[in-house]
Amino acid sequence: MSNTTRPCFAPARILLPPEGTPLNPWACIAVDQFTSQPGYWAKAEALAQDKPSTLHIVLPEAYLGTAEEEARLAEIRRTMADYRRSLLTREVNGFVYLERTQMDGTIRQGLVGVVDLEAYSFEKNATPAIRPSENTVVERIPPRLRIRRGAELETPHVMLLADDEDCTLIEPIGREKSRLPLLYDGELMLGGGHLSGWAVEDPALIAQIEEAVIALGDPARYAARWPEAAGQPPMTLAVGDGNHSLATAKACWEERKQTLSPAQQQTDPARWCLVEVCNVHSPAIEIEPIHRVLFGMEEARVLAELKHWAADRGISLMDGGEQCFTLVSPEGERAVGMTGKLEPLTVGTAEAFVEALLTRCPEASVDYVHGEDAVRALTRNGAVGMLMPGLKKADLFRGVVLGGVLPRKTFSMGHAEEKRYYNECRSLVD
């Protein structure tokens, strides 16, 4: 189907708990955060104990592969069924406009709706309307697919980005918020900031949103914006966060649609995924680098492996250089400069080294961490950190449009505490 006949981002039947349900502890942070800090999740569980919370219908990745996983999955299934029957009593038939007050006081605007998974692909060299901005590691999909397969509800931490310099999609809805029904307004748990949301059910506003989405994917606009990509299928939205969650929803849909007739495929709820869309050009959107933390190795070993790898790749290590990152360990911090046969972005060169290191050194492991302070805290316990330089907003869309996906774990939007919280829900069974 073309963007002119059906927008890839559309209104939905969105479910919420009763009016007055406090966001703390109802809404919880994205499960891919604090994976090396189980203390965070222990605090979250204490806050949510015996209270309605989306924490009870998601599986923090800190528990993936642990002895607790099976029991937690069974409890998630039971809780989803209970919430769908008796707790999620409010409906929004349209979109939710939201405002998230962040740690620095800026307000991030967003629209919650559904994306058509037929308009998205994580396959290499695919050019759908919705594209991942970084590599999808297919090995990460199966454990997440076990969670989504058969689930009665979804609640998203997927955030998509629109390249909307003229502010045609989200900002006009924000100017109308005084006449929209307020859905929630409160503080998020564990320093997550303030969140407010309004129902967008007015048919005229819904049509305005859909028209703006279609215009963002217009071939003429796309060619003018990216002359080097003229003639290629336009990209409307890029995945900013939750890449593997959206890929899991896609994999689940591909499985399910094999059991459906063509007519059923047009309306089955699994065809869509609930997401939040933000404007990458908003001053409140910060594109932060994702850092690497290596476990099981000391700094001297990491440096020796780096020198060996660089020599094999035709890369020289020196002060300064074309690309630079900072190595952090209990011994201190040092700048590592590189020149020679480099990837287009520093993070790409660094990731190539990490992948080679893990192959050569099976005793080593890596975690991808948001925030320099978190990296330094982990290195005090003997780990070795690789602090990545900043990423310009222009690099994101240009890299996806002209060069395909960015390297794995290239960027994050804001601090860990500013990640999207699970809040709105959608039924996957009716």
C-alpha positions as a Markdown table, in Angstrom:
| # | Residue | x | y | z |
|---|---|---|---|---|
| 1 | Met | 0.0 | 0.0 | 0.0 |
| 2 | Ser | 1.2 | 3.6 | -0.6 |
| 3 | Asn | 1.6 | 6.3 | 2.0 |
| 4 | Thr | -1.1 | 8.3 | 0.1 |
| 5 | Thr | -3.8 | 5.7 | 0.8 |
| 6 | Arg | -3.0 | 4.7 | 4.4 |
| 7 | Pro | -0.7 | 6.6 | 6.8 |
| 8 | Cys | 1.9 | 4.4 | 8.5 |
| 9 | Phe | 1.1 | 6.1 | 11.9 |
| 10 | Ala | -2.6 | 5.9 | 12.8 |
| 11 | Pro | -5.1 | 6.3 | 15.6 |
| 12 | Ala | -5.8 | 3.4 | 18.0 |
| 13 | Arg | -8.0 | 2.1 | 20.8 |
| 14 | Ile | -5.7 | 3.1 | 23.7 |
| 15 | Leu | -6.4 | 1.7 | 27.2 |
| 16 | Leu | -5.6 | 3.3 | 30.6 |
| 17 | Pro | -6.4 | 2.5 | 34.2 |
| 18 | Pro | -9.2 | 4.5 | 36.1 |
| 19 | Glu | -8.9 | 8.2 | 36.5 |
| 20 | Gly | -6.9 | 9.1 | 39.5 |
| 21 | Thr | -4.5 | 6.1 | 39.3 |
| 22 | Pro | -1.2 | 7.6 | 40.3 |
| 23 | Leu | 1.6 | 7.5 | 37.7 |
| 24 | Asn | 3.9 | 6.5 | 40.5 |
| 25 | Pro | 3.9 | 3.5 | 40.6 |
| 26 | Trp | 1.6 | 2.8 | 37.5 |
| 27 | Ala | 4.1 | 3.8 | 34.9 |
| 28 | Cys | 7.6 | 2.2 | 34.9 |
| 29 | Ile | 10.7 | 2.8 | 32.9 |
| 30 | Ala | 11.7 | 0.9 | 29.7 |
| 31 | Val | 12.9 | -2.6 | 30.6 |
| 32 | Asp | 16.2 | -2.3 | 28.7 |
| 33 | Gln | 17.5 | 0.3 | 31.3 |
| 34 | Phe | 19.6 | -0.4 | 34.3 |
| 35 | Thr | 20.4 | -4.0 | 33.2 |
| 36 | Ser | 23.6 | -4.0 | 35.3 |
| 37 | Gln | 22.0 | -2.3 | 38.2 |
| 38 | Pro | 19.5 | -4.7 | 39.8 |
| 39 | Gly | 19.1 | -2.4 | 42.8 |
| 40 | Tyr | 17.0 | 0.0 | 40.6 |
| 41 | Trp | 14.6 | -2.8 | 39.8 |
| 42 | Ala | 14.4 | -3.9 | 43.4 |
| 43 | Lys | 13.4 | -0.3 | 44.4 |
| 44 | Ala | 10.8 | -0.2 | 41.5 |
| 45 | Glu | 9.3 | -3.5 | 42.7 |
| 46 | Ala | 9.1 | -2.3 | 46.2 |
| 47 | Leu | 7.2 | 0.8 | 45.1 |
| 48 | Ala | 4.8 | -1.2 | 42.9 |
| 49 | Gln | 4.1 | -4.1 | 45.3 |
| 50 | Asp | 0.4 | -4.8 | 45.7 |
| 51 | Lys | -0.4 | -1.7 | 43.5 |
| 52 | Pro | -1.5 | -1.4 | 39.8 |
| 53 | Ser | 1.7 | -1.0 | 37.8 |
| 54 | Thr | 2.9 | -1.7 | 34.3 |
| 55 | Leu | 5.9 | -3.2 | 36.0 |
| 56 | His | 3.8 | -6.2 | 36.5 |
| 57 | Ile | 3.1 | -6.7 | 32.8 |
| 58 | Val | 6.7 | -6.3 | 31.5 |
| 59 | Leu | 9.9 | -8.2 | 32.0 |
| 60 | Pro | 13.0 | -6.1 | 32.9 |
| 61 | Glu | 15.9 | -7.4 | 30.8 |
| 62 | Ala | 17.9 | -7.7 | 34.0 |
| 63 | Tyr | 15.9 | -10.9 | 34.5 |
| 64 | Leu | 16.3 | -12.4 | 31.0 |
| 65 | Gly | 18.0 | -15.7 | 31.1 |
| 66 | Thr | 17.8 | -16.0 | 34.9 |
| 67 | Ala | 16.1 | -18.7 | 37.0 |
| 68 | Glu | 13.3 | -16.2 | 37.6 |
| 69 | Glu | 12.3 | -15.7 | 34.0 |
| 70 | Glu | 9.8 | -18.5 | 33.6 |
| 71 | Ala | 7.9 | -17.7 | 36.8 |
| 72 | Arg | 7.9 | -14.0 | 35.9 |
| 73 | Leu | 6.5 | -14.7 | 32.4 |
| 74 | Ala | 3.7 | -16.8 | 33.9 |
| 75 | Glu | 2.8 | -14.1 | 36.3 |
| 76 | Ile | 2.9 | -11.4 | 33.5 |
| 77 | Arg | 0.4 | -13.5 | 31.5 |
| 78 | Arg | -2.0 | -13.7 | 34.5 |
| 79 | Thr | -1.7 | -10.0 | 35.3 |
| 80 | Met | -2.3 | -9.0 | 31.7 |
| 81 | Ala | -5.5 | -11.0 | 31.6 |
| 82 | Asp | -6.6 | -9.4 | 34.9 |
| 83 | Tyr | -5.7 | -5.9 | 33.8 |
| 84 | Arg | -7.5 | -6.3 | 30.5 |
| 85 | Arg | -10.7 | -7.5 | 32.1 |
| 86 | Ser | -10.9 | -5.3 | 35.2 |
| 87 | Leu | -8.3 | -2.5 | 35.4 |
| 88 | Leu | -8.0 | -0.9 | 32.0 |
| 89 | Thr | -11.4 | 0.7 | 32.0 |
| 90 | Arg | -10.7 | 4.0 | 30.2 |
| 91 | Glu | -10.5 | 4.1 | 26.4 |
| 92 | Val | -9.1 | 6.7 | 24.0 |
| 93 | Asn | -10.1 | 6.2 | 20.4 |
| 94 | Gly | -7.6 | 8.3 | 18.6 |
| 95 | Phe | -4.2 | 9.5 | 19.8 |
| 96 | Val | -2.7 | 10.6 | 23.1 |
| 97 | Tyr | -0.8 | 13.9 | 23.1 |
| 98 | Leu | 1.8 | 13.9 | 25.9 |
| 99 | Glu | 4.3 | 16.2 | 27.5 |
| 100 | Arg | 7.2 | 14.9 | 29.5 |
| 101 | Thr | 9.1 | 17.3 | 31.7 |
| 102 | Gln | 12.7 | 16.2 | 31.7 |
| 103 | Met | 15.5 | 16.5 | 34.2 |
| 104 | Asp | 16.7 | 19.9 | 32.7 |
| 105 | Gly | 13.2 | 21.3 | 32.7 |
| 106 | Thr | 12.6 | 21.0 | 29.0 |
| 107 | Ile | 9.3 | 19.5 | 27.8 |
| 108 | Arg | 9.4 | 16.7 | 25.3 |
| 109 | Gln | 6.2 | 16.5 | 23.2 |
| 110 | Gly | 4.9 | 13.3 | 21.7 |
| 111 | Leu | 2.0 | 11.6 | 20.1 |
| 112 | Val | 1.0 | 8.0 | 21.0 |
| 113 | Gly | -0.7 | 5.9 | 18.3 |
| 114 | Val | -0.1 | 2.8 | 16.3 |
| 115 | Val | 2.2 | 2.0 | 13.4 |
| 116 | Asp | 1.4 | -0.4 | 10.7 |
| 117 | Leu | 4.0 | -3.2 | 10.8 |
| 118 | Glu | 3.5 | -3.8 | 7.1 |
| 119 | Ala | 5.1 | -0.4 | 6.7 |
| 120 | Tyr | 8.2 | -1.4 | 8.7 |
| 121 | Ser | 11.1 | -3.8 | 8.2 |
| 122 | Phe | 14.4 | -4.4 | 9.9 |
| 123 | Glu | 15.7 | -6.5 | 7.0 |
| 124 | Lys | 19.0 | -5.2 | 5.5 |
| 125 | Asn | 18.6 | -2.9 | 2.5 |
| 126 | Ala | 14.8 | -2.7 | 3.0 |
| 127 | Thr | 13.3 | 0.8 | 2.3 |
| 128 | Pro | 9.9 | 0.9 | 4.0 |
| 129 | Ala | 8.2 | 4.0 | 5.4 |
| 130 | Ile | 9.4 | 3.2 | 8.9 |
| 131 | Arg | 13.1 | 2.1 | 9.3 |
| 132 | Pro | 15.4 | 1.2 | 12.1 |
| 133 | Ser | 18.1 | 3.8 | 12.8 |
| 134 | Glu | 20.6 | 1.1 | 13.9 |
| 135 | Asn | 21.4 | -2.5 | 13.3 |
| 136 | Thr | 18.9 | -5.0 | 14.6 |
| 137 | Val | 20.5 | -7.9 | 16.3 |
| 138 | Val | 18.2 | -10.8 | 15.3 |
| 139 | Glu | 19.5 | -13.0 | 18.2 |
| 140 | Arg | 17.9 | -10.6 | 20.6 |
| 141 | Ile | 14.4 | -11.1 | 19.2 |
| 142 | Pro | 13.6 | -14.7 | 20.3 |
| 143 | Pro | 13.6 | -14.1 | 24.1 |
| 144 | Arg | 11.4 | -11.0 | 23.5 |
| 145 | Leu | 9.2 | -12.9 | 21.1 |
| 146 | Arg | 8.5 | -15.4 | 23.9 |
| 147 | Ile | 7.1 | -12.5 | 25.9 |
| 148 | Arg | 4.9 | -11.0 | 23.1 |
| 149 | Arg | 3.7 | -14.3 | 21.6 |
| 150 | Gly | 0.3 | -14.9 | 23.1 |
| 151 | Ala | 0.3 | -11.7 | 25.2 |
| 152 | Glu | -3.1 | -10.1 | 25.7 |
| 153 | Leu | -1.7 | -6.5 | 26.1 |
| 154 | Glu | 1.1 | -4.4 | 24.8 |
| 155 | Thr | 2.5 | -1.3 | 26.4 |
| 156 | Pro | 5.3 | 0.5 | 24.5 |
| 157 | His | 8.6 | 2.0 | 25.1 |
| 158 | Val | 9.1 | 2.4 | 21.4 |
| 159 | Met | 9.8 | 6.0 | 20.3 |
| 160 | Leu | 9.9 | 6.9 | 16.7 |
| 161 | Leu | 11.4 | 10.1 | 15.3 |
| 162 | Ala | 9.9 | 12.4 | 12.6 |
| 163 | Asp | 12.2 | 14.6 | 10.5 |
| 164 | Asp | 9.8 | 17.5 | 10.8 |
| 165 | Glu | 11.7 | 20.8 | 10.7 |
| 166 | Asp | 8.5 | 22.7 | 10.0 |
| 167 | Cys | 6.7 | 21.3 | 13.1 |
| 168 | Thr | 3.6 | 20.1 | 11.2 |
| 169 | Leu | 2.8 | 16.9 | 13.1 |
| 170 | Ile | 3.0 | 17.2 | 16.9 |
| 171 | Glu | 3.4 | 20.9 | 17.8 |
| 172 | Pro | 0.0 | 22.0 | 16.3 |
| 173 | Ile | -1.7 | 19.5 | 18.6 |
| 174 | Gly | 0.1 | 20.9 | 21.6 |
| 175 | Arg | -1.3 | 24.3 | 20.8 |
| 176 | Glu | -4.8 | 22.8 | 21.1 |
| 177 | Lys | -4.3 | 21.0 | 24.5 |
| 178 | Ser | -6.4 | 23.5 | 26.5 |
| 179 | Arg | -9.5 | 22.1 | 24.8 |
| 180 | Leu | -8.5 | 18.4 | 25.0 |
| 181 | Pro | -9.6 | 16.1 | 27.9 |
| 182 | Leu | -6.7 | 15.6 | 30.4 |
| 183 | Leu | -6.0 | 11.9 | 30.9 |
| 184 | Tyr | -3.1 | 12.0 | 33.5 |
| 185 | Asp | -0.8 | 14.5 | 35.1 |
| 186 | Gly | 1.8 | 13.5 | 37.7 |
| 187 | Glu | 5.3 | 12.5 | 38.8 |
| 188 | Leu | 7.0 | 9.3 | 37.5 |
| 189 | Met | 8.7 | 6.9 | 39.9 |
| 190 | Leu | 12.4 | 7.1 | 40.8 |
| 191 | Gly | 13.2 | 10.5 | 39.4 |
| 192 | Gly | 11.6 | 10.0 | 36.0 |
| 193 | Gly | 10.2 | 13.6 | 35.9 |
| 194 | His | 6.6 | 14.8 | 35.2 |
| 195 | Leu | 4.2 | 13.4 | 32.6 |
| 196 | Ser | 0.9 | 14.8 | 31.3 |
| 197 | Gly | -1.3 | 13.4 | 28.6 |
| 198 | Trp | -4.4 | 14.5 | 26.7 |
| 199 | Ala | -6.9 | 12.6 | 24.6 |
| 200 | Val | -7.0 | 13.4 | 20.9 |
| 201 | Glu | -10.3 | 12.1 | 19.6 |
| 202 | Asp | -11.6 | 15.1 | 17.6 |
| 203 | Pro | -12.1 | 13.8 | 14.0 |
| 204 | Ala | -10.7 | 17.0 | 12.6 |
| 205 | Leu | -7.5 | 16.8 | 14.7 |
| 206 | Ile | -7.1 | 13.1 | 13.8 |
| 207 | Ala | -7.4 | 13.9 | 10.1 |
| 208 | Gln | -4.9 | 16.7 | 10.6 |
| 209 | Ile | -2.4 | 14.3 | 12.1 |
| 210 | Glu | -2.9 | 11.7 | 9.4 |
| 211 | Glu | -2.4 | 14.4 | 6.7 |
| 212 | Ala | 0.8 | 15.5 | 8.3 |
| 213 | Val | 2.1 | 11.9 | 8.4 |
| 214 | Ile | 1.3 | 11.4 | 4.7 |
| 215 | Ala | 3.0 | 14.7 | 3.9 |
| 216 | Leu | 6.2 | 13.7 | 5.7 |
| 217 | Gly | 6.4 | 10.7 | 3.4 |
| 218 | Asp | 5.7 | 12.6 | 0.2 |
| 219 | Pro | 8.2 | 11.6 | -2.5 |
| 220 | Ala | 8.7 | 15.2 | -3.7 |
| 221 | Arg | 9.5 | 16.4 | -0.2 |
| 222 | Tyr | 11.8 | 13.5 | 0.4 |
| 223 | Ala | 13.7 | 14.1 | -2.8 |
| 224 | Ala | 14.1 | 17.8 | -2.0 |
| 225 | Arg | 15.3 | 17.0 | 1.5 |
| 226 | Trp | 17.7 | 14.2 | 0.4 |
| 227 | Pro | 18.7 | 14.8 | -3.2 |
| 228 | Glu | 21.1 | 11.9 | -3.2 |
| 229 | Ala | 18.2 | 9.6 | -2.4 |
| 230 | Ala | 15.8 | 11.0 | -5.0 |
| 231 | Gly | 13.8 | 8.2 | -6.7 |
| 232 | Gln | 14.1 | 5.9 | -3.7 |
| 233 | Pro | 11.0 | 5.0 | -1.6 |
| 234 | Pro | 10.5 | 7.7 | 1.0 |
| 235 | Met | 11.2 | 7.2 | 4.7 |
| 236 | Thr | 8.5 | 8.8 | 7.0 |
| 237 | Leu | 9.7 | 7.7 | 10.5 |
| 238 | Ala | 12.9 | 6.4 | 12.0 |
| 239 | Val | 13.1 | 4.3 | 15.2 |
| 240 | Gly | 14.7 | 6.3 | 17.9 |
| 241 | Asp | 14.3 | 3.9 | 20.8 |
| 242 | Gly | 12.9 | 0.5 | 21.4 |
| 243 | Asn | 14.4 | -0.9 | 18.2 |
| 244 | His | 14.3 | -4.5 | 19.3 |
| 245 | Ser | 10.8 | -4.2 | 20.8 |
| 246 | Leu | 9.5 | -3.0 | 17.4 |
| 247 | Ala | 11.4 | -5.8 | 15.6 |
| 248 | Thr | 9.8 | -8.3 | 18.0 |
| 249 | Ala | 6.3 | -7.0 | 17.2 |
| 250 | Lys | 7.2 | -7.3 | 13.5 |
| 251 | Ala | 8.4 | -10.9 | 13.9 |
| 252 | Cys | 5.3 | -11.8 | 15.9 |
| 253 | Trp | 3.1 | -10.3 | 13.2 |
| 254 | Glu | 4.9 | -12.2 | 10.5 |
| 255 | Glu | 4.2 | -15.4 | 12.4 |
| 256 | Arg | 0.6 | -14.6 | 13.0 |
| 257 | Lys | -0.4 | -13.4 | 9.6 |
| 258 | Gln | 0.5 | -16.8 | 8.1 |
| 259 | Thr | -2.6 | -18.1 | 9.9 |
| 260 | Leu | -4.9 | -15.4 | 8.7 |
| 261 | Ser | -6.9 | -14.8 | 5.5 |
| 262 | Pro | -6.1 | -11.7 | 3.5 |
| 263 | Ala | -9.3 | -10.1 | 4.9 |
| 264 | Gln | -8.3 | -10.9 | 8.4 |
| 265 | Gln | -4.9 | -9.5 | 7.9 |
| 266 | Gln | -6.4 | -6.1 | 7.3 |
| 267 | Thr | -7.9 | -5.8 | 10.8 |
| 268 | Asp | -6.0 | -8.2 | 13.1 |
| 269 | Pro | -4.7 | -6.2 | 16.1 |
| 270 | Ala | -1.3 | -7.8 | 15.9 |
| 271 | Arg | -0.6 | -6.0 | 12.7 |
| 272 | Trp | -0.1 | -2.8 | 14.6 |
| 273 | Cys | 2.2 | -1.7 | 17.4 |
| 274 | Leu | 1.6 | 1.1 | 19.9 |
| 275 | Val | 4.4 | 3.7 | 19.8 |
| 276 | Glu | 5.2 | 7.3 | 20.6 |
| 277 | Val | 6.3 | 9.7 | 17.9 |
| 278 | Cys | 8.5 | 12.7 | 18.6 |
| 279 | Asn | 10.0 | 15.4 | 16.4 |
| 280 | Val | 13.8 | 15.0 | 16.2 |
| 281 | His | 14.1 | 18.7 | 15.7 |
| 282 | Ser | 12.5 | 19.5 | 19.1 |
| 283 | Pro | 14.9 | 21.3 | 21.5 |
| 284 | Ala | 13.9 | 18.8 | 24.1 |
| 285 | Ile | 15.2 | 15.8 | 22.1 |
| 286 | Glu | 18.8 | 15.2 | 23.0 |
| 287 | Ile | 20.8 | 12.6 | 21.0 |
| 288 | Glu | 23.2 | 11.1 | 23.5 |
| 289 | Pro | 25.9 | 8.6 | 22.7 |
| 290 | Ile | 25.7 | 5.0 | 24.1 |
| 291 | His | 28.9 | 4.0 | 25.8 |
| 292 | Arg | 30.5 | 0.5 | 26.0 |
| 293 | Val | 31.5 | -1.1 | 29.3 |
| 294 | Leu | 33.8 | -4.2 | 29.1 |
| 295 | Phe | 33.7 | -6.8 | 31.9 |
| 296 | Gly | 36.1 | -9.6 | 32.6 |
| 297 | Met | 39.2 | -7.7 | 31.4 |
| 298 | Glu | 41.7 | -5.2 | 32.8 |
| 299 | Glu | 42.8 | -2.0 | 31.0 |
| 300 | Ala | 46.2 | -3.4 | 30.0 |
| 301 | Arg | 44.5 | -6.4 | 28.2 |
| 302 | Val | 42.0 | -4.1 | 26.5 |
| 303 | Leu | 44.8 | -1.8 | 25.2 |
| 304 | Ala | 46.8 | -4.8 | 24.0 |
| 305 | Glu | 43.8 | -6.2 | 22.1 |
| 306 | Leu | 43.0 | -2.7 | 20.7 |
| 307 | Lys | 46.6 | -2.4 | 19.3 |
| 308 | His | 46.5 | -5.8 | 17.8 |
| 309 | Trp | 43.1 | -5.2 | 16.2 |
| 310 | Ala | 44.0 | -1.7 | 14.9 |
| 311 | Ala | 47.2 | -3.0 | 13.3 |
| 312 | Asp | 45.2 | -5.7 | 11.5 |
| 313 | Arg | 42.7 | -3.1 | 10.2 |
| 314 | Gly | 45.3 | -0.5 | 9.0 |
| 315 | Ile | 44.4 | 1.9 | 11.9 |
| 316 | Ser | 47.0 | 3.9 | 13.7 |
| 317 | Leu | 46.5 | 4.8 | 17.4 |
| 318 | Met | 47.7 | 8.3 | 18.3 |
| 319 | Asp | 47.0 | 11.4 | 20.3 |
| 320 | Gly | 44.2 | 13.2 | 18.5 |
| 321 | Gly | 43.5 | 11.5 | 15.2 |
| 322 | Glu | 40.4 | 11.5 | 13.0 |
| 323 | Gln | 38.3 | 9.8 | 15.6 |
| 324 | Cys | 38.6 | 9.7 | 19.4 |
| 325 | Phe | 37.0 | 8.0 | 22.4 |
| 326 | Thr | 37.9 | 7.9 | 26.1 |
| 327 | Leu | 39.0 | 4.7 | 27.9 |
| 328 | Val | 38.0 | 4.6 | 31.5 |
| 329 | Ser | 39.3 | 2.2 | 34.1 |
| 330 | Pro | 40.3 | 2.0 | 37.8 |
| 331 | Glu | 43.6 | 3.3 | 36.6 |
| 332 | Gly | 42.1 | 6.5 | 35.3 |
| 333 | Glu | 41.0 | 8.0 | 32.0 |
| 334 | Arg | 42.9 | 8.3 | 28.7 |
| 335 | Ala | 42.0 | 9.5 | 25.2 |
| 336 | Val | 42.4 | 7.1 | 22.4 |
| 337 | Gly | 42.8 | 8.6 | 19.0 |
| 338 | Met | 42.5 | 6.7 | 15.7 |
| 339 | Thr | 43.3 | 7.4 | 12.1 |
| 340 | Gly | 43.3 | 5.2 | 9.0 |
| 341 | Lys | 40.7 | 2.8 | 7.7 |
| 342 | Leu | 37.9 | 3.9 | 10.0 |
| 343 | Glu | 34.1 | 3.5 | 9.9 |
| 344 | Pro | 32.1 | 6.6 | 9.1 |
| 345 | Leu | 31.3 | 7.3 | 12.8 |
| 346 | Thr | 33.6 | 6.8 | 15.9 |
| 347 | Val | 31.0 | 4.5 | 17.4 |
| 348 | Gly | 31.1 | 2.3 | 14.4 |
| 349 | Thr | 34.9 | 1.9 | 14.7 |
| 350 | Ala | 34.6 | 1.2 | 18.4 |
| 351 | Glu | 31.8 | -1.3 | 17.9 |
| 352 | Ala | 33.9 | -3.2 | 15.3 |
| 353 | Phe | 36.7 | -3.5 | 17.9 |
| 354 | Val | 34.3 | -4.7 | 20.6 |
| 355 | Glu | 32.9 | -7.4 | 18.3 |
| 356 | Ala | 36.4 | -8.6 | 17.5 |
| 357 | Leu | 37.4 | -8.5 | 21.1 |
| 358 | Leu | 34.5 | -10.6 | 22.2 |
| 359 | Thr | 35.3 | -13.2 | 19.5 |
| 360 | Arg | 39.0 | -13.4 | 20.6 |
| 361 | Cys | 38.3 | -13.2 | 24.3 |
| 362 | Pro | 35.4 | -15.4 | 25.4 |
| 363 | Glu | 35.9 | -14.5 | 29.0 |
| 364 | Ala | 34.9 | -10.8 | 28.2 |
| 365 | Ser | 31.4 | -9.4 | 28.0 |
| 366 | Val | 30.0 | -6.0 | 27.1 |
| 367 | Asp | 27.1 | -3.8 | 28.3 |
| 368 | Tyr | 25.8 | -0.8 | 26.6 |
| 369 | Val | 25.3 | 2.1 | 29.1 |
| 370 | His | 23.7 | 5.5 | 28.9 |
| 371 | Gly | 25.4 | 8.3 | 30.8 |
| 372 | Glu | 29.0 | 8.9 | 31.6 |
| 373 | Asp | 28.4 | 8.8 | 35.4 |
| 374 | Ala | 27.0 | 5.3 | 35.1 |
| 375 | Val | 30.0 | 4.2 | 33.1 |
| 376 | Arg | 32.4 | 5.6 | 35.7 |
| 377 | Ala | 30.5 | 3.9 | 38.5 |
| 378 | Leu | 30.8 | 0.5 | 36.9 |
| 379 | Thr | 34.5 | 1.0 | 36.2 |
| 380 | Arg | 35.2 | 1.6 | 39.9 |
| 381 | Asn | 34.4 | -2.1 | 40.3 |
| 382 | Gly | 37.0 | -3.2 | 37.8 |
| 383 | Ala | 35.3 | -2.9 | 34.5 |
| 384 | Val | 36.7 | -0.9 | 31.5 |
| 385 | Gly | 34.6 | 1.8 | 29.9 |
| 386 | Met | 34.7 | 3.3 | 26.4 |
| 387 | Leu | 33.1 | 6.7 | 26.4 |
| 388 | Met | 31.8 | 7.7 | 22.9 |
| 389 | Pro | 31.8 | 11.2 | 21.6 |
| 390 | Gly | 28.5 | 13.1 | 20.9 |
| 391 | Leu | 26.3 | 12.6 | 17.8 |
| 392 | Lys | 24.7 | 15.4 | 15.8 |
| 393 | Lys | 21.0 | 15.2 | 15.1 |
| 394 | Ala | 21.7 | 15.6 | 11.4 |
| 395 | Asp | 23.9 | 12.5 | 11.4 |
| 396 | Leu | 20.9 | 10.4 | 12.4 |
| 397 | Phe | 18.5 | 10.8 | 9.5 |
| 398 | Arg | 21.3 | 11.4 | 7.0 |
| 399 | Gly | 23.0 | 8.1 | 8.1 |
| 400 | Val | 19.8 | 6.1 | 7.8 |
| 401 | Val | 18.7 | 7.6 | 4.5 |
| 402 | Leu | 22.0 | 7.6 | 2.7 |
| 403 | Gly | 24.0 | 4.9 | 4.4 |
| 404 | Gly | 21.5 | 2.4 | 5.8 |
| 405 | Val | 21.3 | 1.7 | 9.5 |
| 406 | Leu | 23.7 | 3.2 | 12.0 |
| 407 | Pro | 26.1 | 1.0 | 14.0 |
| 408 | Arg | 24.6 | -1.0 | 16.8 |
| 409 | Lys | 23.8 | 1.0 | 19.9 |
| 410 | Thr | 24.9 | 4.3 | 18.4 |
| 411 | Phe | 22.7 | 6.7 | 20.3 |
| 412 | Ser | 20.2 | 7.2 | 23.0 |
| 413 | Met | 17.6 | 9.9 | 23.5 |
| 414 | Gly | 18.3 | 11.7 | 26.8 |
| 415 | His | 19.3 | 10.2 | 30.1 |
| 416 | Ala | 18.3 | 6.8 | 31.3 |
| 417 | Glu | 15.7 | 8.3 | 33.7 |
| 418 | Glu | 14.2 | 10.2 | 30.7 |
| 419 | Lys | 13.4 | 7.0 | 28.7 |
| 420 | Arg | 9.8 | 6.5 | 27.8 |
| 421 | Tyr | 7.8 | 4.9 | 30.6 |
| 422 | Tyr | 5.2 | 2.2 | 30.1 |
| 423 | Asn | 1.9 | 3.9 | 30.5 |
| 424 | Glu | -0.7 | 3.5 | 27.7 |
| 425 | Cys | -1.8 | 0.0 | 26.8 |
| 426 | Arg | -3.5 | -1.7 | 23.9 |
| 427 | Ser | -5.3 | -5.0 | 23.6 |
| 428 | Leu | -3.7 | -7.6 | 21.2 |
| 429 | Val | -6.7 | -9.9 | 21.2 |
| 430 | Asp | -9.6 | -7.7 | 20.2 |
